Amino acid sequence: MTAGIDGKVIVLTGASSGIGAATARLLAAKGARLMIGARGQERLSHIQNEITAAGGICQSQIVDVSDAASVSALVAAALSAYGQVDVLINNAGVMPISMLDQLRVAEWDAMVDINLKGVLYGVAAVLPIFRAQKSGHIITTASTAAHKTVAGQSVYSATKFAVRAFCEGLRQEAGRDFRVTVISPGMTQTAFASHITDPAMRERLEKAGTDIAISPDALARAMAFAIEQPDDVDVGEIIVRPTAQP
Ligand SMILES: NC(=O)c1ccc[n+]([C@@H]2O[C@H](COP(=O)([O-])OP(=O)(O)OC[C@H]3O[C@@H](n4cnc5c(N)ncnc54)[C@H](OP(=O)(O)O)[C@@H]3O)[C@@H](O)[C@H]2O)c1
């Protein structure tokens, strides 16, 4: 794998909005060849068209990261389009947070299926490729909730703690063959809070978002920093949060 970003083939999930969309725009501007995925066709096509209109190289495919076959198909599409895969960014995630007493069990399932199992499926899809190439880079979006748990965020936080633990094991098993990075955002201005179904919790998060949240561009720059390091430099983890975040 060559150092830098120019020419690298990057598969990016959750690319239709927020941190993923900002990352796709920045990496394309730096010369990456992208395969972007998300569930909703309309927003995904919008980002793809925006990038290609600006001169970037970007293809897209619908993906549901909670379905292993769907994630494999996304990676296969990148291989078939570009002949190689250099970086996988496991960025798709959901945060329908609520107090446990509300027993929103279907939402707990969704967080485990998307935030945790989605990452495992991404790794399963690229691992044989990276072993064969003896190069590659797996970047996963965790959260400051992967470092600190607060009431109302137990299940979300549990999925993100698990992702960090998993990525540390993956890093150790990777050896010299590929790099493993975790990017942990704090409060970031995205569509995230709008998916919270508990009205009080949504209002609280939306207010915090308005008061202190940072631009998703800050996370995109962190992703780019990790990718553009020399091959023998593995940026293990970056936490990027608002200065004002407690
Ligand atoms: N915003 C924050 O304050 C914050 C803080 C810490 C961590 N994070 C993490 O940052 C990552 C990105 O979130 P964001 O803030 O940018 O939120 P966002 O604006 O809601 O974007 C989430 C993206 O993930 C996609 N997605 C959701 N479920 C998916 C699935 N099952 N399969 C494929 N794609 C799926 C969404 O598109 P579709 O719905 O169309 O699939 C969208 O493109 C997440 O992992 C999140 O946990 C965010």
The ligand as a Tripos MOL2 file, in Angstrom:
@<TRIPOS>MOLECULE
LIG
   48    52     1     0     0
SMALL
NO_CHARGES

@<TRIPOS>ATOM
      1 N1        -22.8490   12.9610   16.0240 N.am      1 LIG1
      2 C1        -22.2810   12.7040   17.1860 C.2       1 LIG1
      3 O1        -22.3500   13.5310   18.1330 O.2       1 LIG1
      4 C2        -21.5110   11.4240   17.3840 C.ar      1 LIG1
      5 C3        -20.7910   11.2930   18.5630 C.ar      1 LIG1
      6 C4        -20.0660   10.1180   18.7770 C.ar      1 LIG1
      7 C5        -20.0580    9.1250   17.8140 C.ar      1 LIG1
      8 N2        -20.7720    9.2820   16.6520 N.ar      1 LIG1
      9 C6        -20.7090    8.1830   15.6830 C.3       1 LIG1
     10 O2        -20.4710    8.7040   14.3910 O.3       1 LIG1
     11 C7        -20.9520    7.7820   13.3930 C.3       1 LIG1
     12 C8        -21.7040    8.5690   12.3250 C.3       1 LIG1
     13 O3        -22.8350    9.1870   12.9190 O.3       1 LIG1
     14 P1        -23.3190   10.6710   12.5500 P.3       1 LIG1
     15 O4        -23.2610   11.4660   13.7890 O.co2     1 LIG1
     16 O5        -22.6380   11.1450   11.3250 O.co2     1 LIG1
     17 O6        -24.8830   10.3750   12.2980 O.3       1 LIG1
     18 P2        -25.8550   10.5180   11.0540 P.3       1 LIG1
     19 O7        -25.7460   11.8950   10.4570 O.co2     1 LIG1
     20 O8        -27.1770   10.0470   11.5400 O.co2     1 LIG1
     21 O9        -25.2390    9.4750    9.9930 O.3       1 LIG1
     22 C9        -25.3450    8.0940   10.1830 C.3       1 LIG1
     23 C10       -25.0370    7.4020    8.8550 C.3       1 LIG1
     24 O10       -25.0980    5.9870    9.0630 O.3       1 LIG1
     25 C11       -26.0050    5.4140    8.0950 C.3       1 LIG1
     26 N3        -26.5740    4.2020    8.6730 N.ar      1 LIG1
     27 C12       -27.3350    4.0670    9.7850 C.ar      1 LIG1
     28 N4        -27.6760    2.7850    9.9770 N.ar      1 LIG1
     29 C13       -27.1040    2.0870    8.9540 C.ar      1 LIG1
     30 C14       -27.0990    0.7200    8.5790 C.ar      1 LIG1
     31 N5        -27.7710   -0.2130    9.2740 N.pl3     1 LIG1
     32 N6        -26.4000    0.3530    7.4780 N.ar      1 LIG1
     33 C15       -25.7370    1.2730    6.7370 C.ar      1 LIG1
     34 N7        -25.7140    2.5720    7.0390 N.ar      1 LIG1
     35 C16       -26.4020    2.9800    8.1220 C.ar      1 LIG1
     36 C17       -26.9970    6.5390    7.8170 C.3       1 LIG1
     37 O11       -27.6810    6.4090    6.5660 O.3       1 LIG1
     38 P3        -29.0440    5.5270    6.4070 P.3       1 LIG1
     39 O12       -29.9140    5.8580    7.5940 O.co2     1 LIG1
     40 O13       -29.6050    5.9640    5.0900 O.co2     1 LIG1
     41 O14       -28.6010    4.0990    6.3910 O.co2     1 LIG1
     42 C18       -26.0490    7.7310    7.7530 C.3       1 LIG1
     43 O15       -25.3830    7.7670    6.5030 O.3       1 LIG1
     44 C19       -21.7790    6.7480   14.1660 C.3       1 LIG1
     45 O16       -21.0490    5.5500   14.2940 O.3       1 LIG1
     46 C20       -21.9810    7.3770   15.5340 C.3       1 LIG1
     47 O17       -22.1210    6.4130   16.5540 O.3       1 LIG1
     48 C21       -21.4940   10.4040   16.4250 C.ar      1 LIG1
@<TRIPOS>BOND
     1     1     2 1
     2     2     3 2
     3     2     4 1
     4     4     5 ar
     5     4    48 ar
     6     5     6 ar
     7     6     7 ar
     8     7     8 ar
     9     8     9 1
    10     8    48 ar
    11     9    10 1
    12     9    46 1
    13    10    11 1
    14    11    12 1
    15    11    44 1
    16    12    13 1
    17    13    14 1
    18    14    15 2
    19    14    16 1
    20    14    17 1
    21    17    18 1
    22    18    19 2
    23    18    20 1
    24    18    21 1
    25    21    22 1
    26    22    23 1
    27    23    24 1
    28    23    42 1
    29    24    25 1
    30    25    26 1
    31    25    36 1
    32    26    27 ar
    33    26    35 ar
    34    27    28 ar
    35    28    29 ar
    36    29    30 ar
    37    29    35 ar
    38    30    31 1
    39    30    32 ar
    40    32    33 ar
    41    33    34 ar
    42    34    35 ar
    43    36    37 1
    44    36    42 1
    45    37    38 1
    46    38    39 2
    47    38    40 1
    48    38    41 1
    49    42    43 1
    50    44    45 1
    51    44    46 1
    52    46    47 1
@<TRIPOS>SUBSTRUCTURE
     1 LIG1         1 GROUP 0 **** ****
